[in-house]
């Protein structure tokens, strides 16, 4: 079963349109949504949660249409938004009590374990938490009610590199048994590169690409050369190219590059930057 | 739903203490001045403002968006606010009723009809005053809803003074007080139910 299926999803605002988006996230997989600010990542997640009403298309979460009893579906979905909107006066202990009466499968022991792991105080008001602490509490909530799907919108923002690394490992661990999945959007492409099985690039509300990460990295490579050497490359083997202060760079299809040309591995971040600049 | 009520209870304990102090003050003062029922009415109406105040804090902390990540329907989120308001108003009303009954009995002037009339009027006026701002808030947000509320409280307060004078001055014989009271009750409860329904309808359509 797919954890998430989005088909022809469209939502228009006065100044932005999410245009005919289709994505499929199989169970047990992690998909990274990469895009600039305003590309449509948060809009997509809000539409999945029915916080925004779609103009057209369909969204199926864990086999159930999100327009039918979304409240019930959310029992199985853990969400961390870019801002954790808990009341400022609540302490982590009170949050635990509220969530115990919110989620049927709330696991108080797991919640307390995560509070300890993240070194979050029990009795400090949420308003006195740093941004990183707030995000950690949001992550602890999302991972303490037996969710089968995690929706993470900039969930690693505000965390220091050490904690971020730990959190990324926790997310990877989450999907290990094969029936749990994650859709994660982030500006920190290196996190997504480490974590994701599938990468989706969004640009101005349109899906530029959605492919398995390993296939992307196998398919594309980068050639560093002089501007004089650039025209010598077969145009069909070049996907994108640009001049740099030191010469030129070209993203190429590895299979069609003749032997003898040195092709370096490409990172997802480099690929994304090339694609966005090309799309502009 | 229990989670929502618990969260609102924690918030009310922290942010709405002033409502409690003012309500106690008003109740005590209304007992000292037996001819002035305004303060008793006012304390009850004040508690009707608790949901508005909680919604204001919810909006500031972005709880309305965050609660959308939880297994609550929009109807439950709206209903929790109405219930927390009802609980607060009922609690204050019970205190007013007990104090009013004690005062009337000790003065030897207890009249069941007058007693029920005053309590019902207090309940209905506070329900009406609480029912007006919430649909506006659930549709437009807190600020515009709050303006509507202040207008309504002013009107309701004036109405309570008139009612108080009517009760103390005696009722003209050609007016059927019971019929008026029944009509006010039906209108009040009807308005409250309509407000609850409209809030759910508006909030379901709102994009967060």
Contacts between the chains, C-beta under 8 A, distances in Angstrom:
chain1	res1	chain2	res2	distance
A	46	B	208	7.6
A	49	B	68	5.6
A	49	B	69	6.3
A	50	B	68	7.6
A	51	B	65	6.7
A	51	B	68	4.5
A	51	B	207	7.0
A	51	B	208	4.7
A	52	B	207	5.0
A	52	B	208	7.5
A	53	B	205	7.9
A	53	B	207	6.2
A	70	B	73	8.0
A	71	B	71	4.8
A	71	B	72	5.8
A	71	B	73	4.5
A	71	B	76	7.5
A	72	B	71	6.5
A	73	B	71	8.0
A	74	B	69	6.8
A	74	B	70	6.1
A	74	B	71	4.3
A	74	B	72	8.0
A	75	B	71	4.7
A	77	B	69	7.6
A	79	B	69	3.6
A	81	B	65	6.8
A	81	B	66	6.8
A	81	B	69	6.8
A	83	B	62	5.6
A	83	B	65	7.8
A	83	B	66	8.0
A	84	B	66	6.6
A	85	B	61	5.5
A	85	B	62	3.3
A	85	B	63	4.8
A	85	B	64	7.4
A	85	B	65	5.4
A	85	B	66	3.1
A	85	B	67	7.7
A	86	B	61	6.6
A	86	B	63	7.0
A	86	B	66	6.5
A	87	B	7	6.5
A	87	B	10	7.3
A	87	B	11	5.4
A	87	B	57	6.4
A	87	B	58	7.2
A	87	B	61	5.2
A	87	B	63	5.9
A	88	B	57	7.6
A	88	B	60	7.8
A	88	B	61	5.4
A	89	B	10	6.8
A	89	B	11	6.1
A	89	B	14	4.1
A	89	B	15	6.8
A	90	B	7	7.2
A	90	B	10	5.9
A	90	B	11	7.7
A	94	B	10	5.4
A	97	B	6	6.3
A	98	B	3	4.9
A	98	B	6	5.3
A	98	B	7	4.6
A	98	B	10	7.5
A	99	B	3	6.7
A	100	B	3	7.5
A	101	B	2	4.0
A	101	B	3	3.8
A	101	B	6	5.7
A	102	B	3	3.5
A	102	B	4	7.7
A	102	B	70	5.4
A	102	B	71	6.8
A	102	B	72	7.4
A	103	B	70	7.4
A	103	B	71	6.6
A	104	B	71	7.7
A	151	B	69	7.9
